[in-house]
Amino acid sequence: METARSLGRERLALVMETLCATGIRVSEVCYITVEAARAGRAEISLKGKIRTILLPQKLCRKLRKYARKNKIASGEIFLTRSRSGLSRKQIWAEMKALCGQAGIAPTKVFPHNLRHLFARTFYKVCCDVVKLADLLGHSSVETTRIYLISSGADHARQLEQLGLVR
């Protein structure tokens, strides 16, 4: 996000921040509207389900400021120059294009990684996989568990922290 901002790519930085702060899918960015930023929540209707995404107040302020600056009075906040909604392909391509300047391998960068980051961070704070599944819109906790799988090194570190061997 820092690289995007330093290169004047404010929209991309805010899209990435929104994905990271909410855990929405990249295809759900269209639900981030001026009205949602005012209400502090977005209603997402996808795959036959409706779920409410709570938007952090700090993010809402940034979204409203961005909308005002870009003369977006209502509807989707993230628009192209021709005022149509950003596609998931376009977000993906813009993130990939940023990799070189950010010093990150393009093979490591995907919008969905930000959803995983949200999930891992939320779980670290709340330790509630059921609530996380609801937030992510998963009908099965088993799907959510995939987001939380940690490495063998993580497991070893946690075992050492238990301090059960003296």
Secondary structure, DSSP 8 states (H G I E B T S, - for coil): -HHHHHTT-HHHHHHHHHHHHH---GGGGGG-BHHHHHHTEEEEEETTEEEEEE--HHHHHHHHHHHHHTT--SSBSSB-TTS-B--HHHHHHHHHHHHHHHT--GGG--HHHHHHHHHHHHHHHH--HHHHHHHHT-S-HHHHHHHH---HHHHHHHHHHH----
